[in-house]
Amino acid sequence: MTCPGSRLKGEVPEDPDFTIPLGEAVVRRQGHDVTVVAYIGTVRCAMEAAEALEKDSISVEIVDPRTLRPMDEQTIVRSVRKTHRAVVVDSGVGFVGLHSADRPPRGTSSI
């Protein structure tokens, strides 16, 4: 399955004051067998995979952190406690992917 995130198109809120709350994840799909944490373009790929897995009676919960710093760890942990399994989907872009969230920003120290 390929899910090119750079080709995503969708609706843009018309409200000029629309904001995404920092550090507030959203559960995009409820499930009970496995938690998938997906960010930006990988959310659509995770949703497609969840639909395919549903045909095999696998219920996938999808958590979208929406922001990496700060990251809403509570929502992710709550979901994993429910499903007892976690899969992280990452786009592989070194400085903006989920795997980079635990690294300090460039030019700073991790002290």
C-alpha positions in Angstrom: 0.0 0.0 0.0 1.4 3.4 -0.9 0.1 6.6 0.5 1.9 9.6 -0.9 1.2 12.3 1.7 2.4 15.1 -0.5 -0.5 14.7 -2.9 -3.2 15.1 -0.3 -6.0 17.5 -1.0 -8.9 18.4 1.2 -11.1 21.1 2.6 -9.5 24.1 4.4 -11.5 25.7 7.1 -13.0 29.1 6.1 -12.9 30.5 9.6 -9.8 32.8 9.6 -9.5 32.2 13.4 -9.3 28.4 13.0 -6.4 26.9 14.9 -5.3 23.4 15.9 -4.8 23.3 19.6 -1.1 22.6 20.4 -0.6 19.3 22.3 -4.1 18.0 21.8 -4.3 14.7 19.9 -7.5 13.5 18.3 -8.7 9.9 17.9 -9.7 9.7 14.3 -11.1 6.2 14.5 -12.2 4.1 17.5 -10.9 0.6 17.7 -10.0 -2.1 20.3 -7.4 -4.4 18.7 -4.5 -2.1 17.9 -3.6 1.6 18.2 -2.0 3.3 15.2 -0.3 6.6 15.8 -0.2 8.5 12.5 0.7 12.1 11.7 -0.2 14.5 8.8 -0.2 12.6 5.5 0.1 9.2 7.1 -3.3 9.5 8.7 -5.0 8.9 5.4 -2.8 5.8 4.8 -3.6 4.5 8.3 -7.4 5.0 7.7 -7.2 3.1 4.5 -5.2 0.3 6.2 -7.8 0.2 9.1 -10.6 -0.2 6.6 -8.8 -3.1 4.9 -8.0 -4.7 8.3 -11.7 -4.3 9.4 -12.5 -6.9 6.6 -10.4 -9.4 8.6 -12.2 -8.4 11.9 -9.2 -6.4 13.1 -10.4 -3.2 14.9 -7.9 -0.3 14.5 -7.9 2.8 16.7 -6.1 5.7 15.0 -4.6 8.5 17.0 -3.4 11.7 15.3 -1.1 13.7 17.6 -1.6 16.8 15.3 1.4 18.4 17.0 4.7 16.8 17.9 5.9 19.5 20.3 4.2 19.4 22.6 2.9 15.9 22.1 -0.3 14.7 23.8 1.2 11.5 25.3 -1.8 11.0 27.5 -4.2 10.3 24.6 -1.7 7.9 23.0 -1.0 6.0 26.2 -4.7 5.8 27.0 -5.4 4.3 23.6 -2.5 1.8 23.9 -3.7 0.8 27.4 -7.1 0.0 25.8 -5.7 -2.0 22.8 -2.5 -3.3 24.3 -0.7 -2.9 20.9 0.8 0.1 19.1 2.0 0.8 15.6 3.7 4.1 14.7 3.4 5.2 11.1 6.1 7.7 10.1 6.7 9.4 6.8 10.5 9.1 7.2 11.2 12.8 6.9 14.0 13.1 9.4 13.3 16.5 11.0 9.5 16.5 11.1 8.5 12.9 11.6 7.2 11.2 14.7 10.6 9.6 15.3 12.1 13.1 15.6 9.8 14.2 18.4 12.1 12.9 21.1 15.1 14.8 19.7 15.9 18.3 20.7 15.4 21.0 18.0 18.5 21.7 15.9 21.0 24.0 17.5 19.8 23.2 21.1 21.0 20.8 23.7 19.1 17.9 25.3 20.4 18.7 28.8 
